[in-house]
Structure formats: C-alpha cells, structure tokens
Amino acid sequence: MPPTKDADKKSIAELVDKYINDNNVMIFSKSWCPFCKKIKQALTSANIDFYSIELDQMDNGELILNELINKTKQETVPNIFIKKEHIGGCDKTLEAMKSGRIAALLNPTESKMKHQKTDNDHLNSYDYDLIVIGGGSGGLACSKEAQSLGKKVCVLDFVKPTPIGTTWGLGGTCVNVGCIPKKLMHQASLIGEYVNDSIDYGWSKLEQARQHDWSKMIGSIQSYIRSLNFKYRTDLRSKSVVYENSYGQFISPHRLKLTDKKGQTKEITGKNIVVAIGGRPKYPDIEGDKKYGITSDDLFSLEYDPGKTIVVGASYVALECAGFLHGIGRQVHIFVRSILLRGFDQQMATRIGDYMSAIGIQFHQQTIPIRLECLEEGKPGKLRLHYRQTLESGEIYESYEDCNTVLFAIGREACTHDLNLNKIGIHINKTNSFKIKTKQEQSIDVPWLYAIGDCVDEQNMPPGKMLELTPVAIQAGQLLARRLFSNSTIMMDYYNVPTTVFTPIEYGAIGYSEEDAITQFDQENIEVYHSEFVPLEWSICHHRENVKTMSYCKLIVDKKTDRVIGFHVLSPNAGEITQGYTVAMRLGATKHDFDMTVGIHPTCSENLTTISVTKSSGDSVSKEGC
Ligand code: FAD
C-alpha cells in the first residue's frame, strides 16, 4: 500500500470519528468474519439497534482499519463503540452485554432505577432475591451465577432415597448417579479391552486370568464422588450462597416449605424462584420391580457385584450400563420393547445394537418384563424375570430368564410430584414425563417462576432433540441468572447441542438425525455422505476381528446451502471427536468447509474431512488403509 498523505490521514480520522459520534452502537466489521456475524446476531436478539460498515467491501476500508488500530490499539474486527466509548471486539462486547454495561451506557437513567428498585424490593419483602430448588448441574450453576451478580441466593437440595435405600450428596444426577460414575465405569471397560489389545502389541500374557474387582472400582469412584460433594458444599459456602439440605414444596407464590431429613420444617420466601429438580428413573410397575430391581440410581454405588444382569430398556442409559457391565466381564442381557435409542438417528442406533451383539451382549427384541421374583436372597441373590415376547411371526409367548440383578432403565420422570405446583396454579405435562412447560426464556406462566434442566418440557426446542444433558442444564442456568440480574437478553440456544452415547463403541452426534432432516427439509433436499472405516489402533488386534470394520460416520447436508445439518460418528473416542466439530457446526460449516479442512493423520476424526461417498450413489462405504 502506498504511504498515506497527512491530509488523507486527517480526513480518514474525521470519518472514523463521525461514524463513532453519529451512531449509538457502531460496528466496524468485515463481511466474511464469523465474530462480526455473531455479535450482530447477539445485538439483534437483544433488540439493540446498531450501525455497521463492512471494511472489506469499501475502497478506503484498509485506511479506516489503520486509523482504528491507531485509535484503539485493536487490530481485529469487529471493533465496537457504544455511545462513543470503545468497547472492543466480539467477546468484550458480549461480556459487556452480560454485565449490563451496555444497557447502562445506552439507557443510564432506566438502568439506575431498575437496580434501585430491585435492591429496595428484596430488602423490604423477601428472604432471598433467588431461591433455586435443586442443587444439580442447572441449579448450582444458576445459583452461583446469580450470587456473582450480587444477589442473595438460597439453593435447596434433597435426595429422596431409592426403594432399596440408596442416597447421595450435593451435586445432583450428573455427579452422583449419572455422567461421572458412568464415564468412569465406561473407562473401566475400555481398559479391559486395551489389556486384550496389548497381546498383539507385544505385551506378554498375564500369568493369571484377569479378574475385575467390583468393590475396588466402586470404592475408587465413590471416594472421588464424595470429594466432589465436599467441593460443591465448600464452593457454595465460600460464595455465600445459602445451602439448605431440605426438600422444598410450594405453600403459596414466593413461599416454600423446607423439610429436612429429620422431618423439621421451616418456611422461606424468594422474589424469584427457579425450579431445577431434575428427574429420576421410572419403574415398569410390575410385581417385584421396586423390591428386587434396581435402577442407575443404585448401580453406581452398589456394594456387591451385580453378576449376571438383565437390563430392561433401550434408552441411552440402558445401553451404556449394559455396555460397561459387559466390558468388565459380567454376562448381560437387554430386554428391548420396541426400538433402540428413541429420538436418536435410527441407522446409528441399529449400528450400535449390531456392535453390542457382536461383542456378546444378548438382545431380546420385542420383550417386556411382566413379573420379577426372588429365587434366593443374597448379595447378589438369584432373581427370575418373567417376560412376554412378540415374535416376528406375531406370535406372543411368555417365558423367564434367571439372573443376579435386574436393572430398569426405561426412561426418567421429572420430580414434580410433591412440589405442590398446583398450589400456585401451575400444571405439569403428564404426557411428557411430568415435565414443566416453559417459554423460551424458561419462565412458567408467572414472571417470577422459572424452570431449567431435565425437568423442563421446553416448547421451543428443536424436534426430537435429546437435551437432558448436564452442559445444557448448566448453560440454561447461567444464562437465566444473567437475564434476571444483569440485563442480559441472551437465550439458551438448543440447536447444534452435541451429545455422545458412551456405549462400547461411542456415538457422537450434532444437529439433525437423518429422520428429522427428511421431515424438516424433504428427502430430495438433503444429501447424506457416509463412510465406514477401521480405527488404525484396532487394525492389528485379533480379538477385535469381528468388529473392526464397524466404525462409521455420516454427514447430512442441506443441498440448497451446502450446510452440514447433521453430524454422526461411531468410533473410539467419539465424544472427544464430536466436541470440536460442534464449533464448526455452530458457525454454519458447509460440506465444502469439511472438504477443505486438512485432516490429522492417522486418526478416526480425519474421516469426517475426507468423506465423499453419498448414500444416493449406492457406492460402497468401506475404507481401509490410508
Ligand atoms: P439434577 O442434576 O438431577 O439435579 C436435581 C436435584 O434436585 C437433585 O439433587 C434432586 O435430588 C433435587 N431435588 C428434586 N426435587 C427437590 C425438591 N423438591 N427439593 C429439593 N431438592 C430437590 N448428561 C451428560 O451431559 N452427559 C452424560 O454422559 C450423561 N450421562 C448420564 C448418565 C446417567 C445414568 C444419567 C441418569 C444421566 C446422565 N446425564 C448425562 C444427564 C445429566 O445427568 C442430567 O441432564 C443433569 O444432571 C440434569 O441436571 P438438572 O440440574 O436438571 O437436575
């Protein structure tokens, strides 16, 4: 670029000042920049008007950029000014929106009055600015965020024991009876597989056949969980969030009755109340289910080896538990009433079932339990599960399977039963697992009551999405607290939420399943690219011979825009793979972007960057070697 004359510099500086002075919100942007798009979207959804210019499309764009660098020492776009004050780039502006700084700049009087009103309100009438019922993933995140915004917060958490008496500490499902112990047990089973692999990698065979010690594993996992419970309690204390280990029930609007484990009660009031009560496993309501059966709420701290286990259900919890129990050497049967992994991509679900059958898990299709009896007391005892099965011919017959443990994993229900929501005029959705219907901003009919996490029956969620996930509850909780207490308007975005099922072969997914994509876009408007591949690390392992070609990935593409709208991968470490691609999907990655991405060789993940066979071509999907 030729040197700029002083006169030019002056007129450019004046031009930049004019843009900044004339516009309340001024964005210096570039048309292709994803951060510029992101901040514009955020401002638009917050109803904040802005003026932007695209420097890459202007003859003097580069001169303006140089002047901005001079003025602000910021070399990147977007470069944002509000009421003449330099805010910064995308992240700093989002932060400023979150903290309420932007609202205060744009509307100083209103913002001041709002804060005064809130402070006076809580001093005059309520014990707390916010009460959160439920100290799980969503509740803890919401309460800590609200406290960090200067609010007086109380969080209630109480675990009702399971029918066989299992209970646990602060932190909710994820920490105690969900993600954390599940993933550690999944790891236990993967380690067993690696030890089998080790022979082909030159390690000598162990002198004695390997034994898996259930009690040792439970001991390690439970002591880790207890350390997390302790950390959560001290964390709340250090942040001055009041923690009540009590069961909360509504008495009237804003007023709750708290009952602790000794049965002692008290009442508290809150200006705002967030319901974050999560869910608990369902039982099939058959004779003996609660007396002799267990659920995932019991499994992760079971003091005795479960032995031969029948898993009833085909939810992701069912398949994950069946997978790790098999992986640590227990005999496992699965009773499936209709399909595997309802709500997930059904081709992927079938492939998971095929893989699990191939490694020796016995599936009983079209089978429902009808009675559970105890043949012999013990830890474990001997149980007999009577069942009814519908054969392919349509014939129905009844039989039984003996085992040591029956694990029911037939779905979960929101813990709304005893909350007394009816006392404040709120109705729950009995047809959808007793969940609470909320609006997009998580509010429930009245302006002071909100719900987040697993107990929510969100009306504005994308179709068929599995959103009972810890990171969803956490983000919803944090965003809600910011909207309530810091003038933020950012809503939870339920699109492109990634998820992984930790079955023996992991399954990661983002966006649409093939079924949902067809419903939403029509078959002729989508293209499905797919590929089978062999993970290199499995290629020399003899014990994996019958499953090594079962890794698979597919991308579902909107033909009109070339955008990837569905991402699916079945492979070792699918969880790790999927997380990274989520960023690309959020930024609107196209199939061309995937093709232009250089892979990391040799990895499973690279297959997503080289995938070229379309389903419509009917060509072979198998791929071996480089
Ligand atoms: P929860 O974490 O369930 O917390 C609710 C809390 O409120 C509980 O402690 C409950 O006892 C308490 N409570 C209920 N009623 C009251 C009341 N009236 N008064 C006081 N306290 C009350 N998600 C993932 O993202 N990844 C995974 O790998 C994963 N694996 C899972 C594996 C299993 C086996 C299960 C069951 C779940 C798994 N999940 C996973 C889901 C995840 O655990 C949940 O989505 C998440 O915990 C939901 O958080 P929450 O805050 O909505 O509710």
Boltz pocket constraint, residues with backbone or C-beta under 6 A from the ligand:
constraints:
  - pocket:
      binder: B
      contacts: [[A, 133], [A, 134], [A, 135], [A, 136], [A, 137], [A, 138], [A, 139], [A, 156], [A, 157], [A, 158], [A, 159], [A, 160], [A, 169], [A, 171], [A, 172], [A, 173], [A, 174], [A, 175], [A, 177], [A, 178], [A, 179], [A, 180], [A, 182], [A, 246], [A, 247], [A, 248], [A, 249], [A, 276], [A, 277], [A, 278], [A, 279], [A, 296], [A, 317], [A, 415], [A, 418], [A, 419], [A, 452], [A, 453], [A, 454], [A, 455], [A, 467], [A, 468], [A, 469], [A, 470], [A, 471], [A, 473], [A, 500]]
      max_distance: 6.0
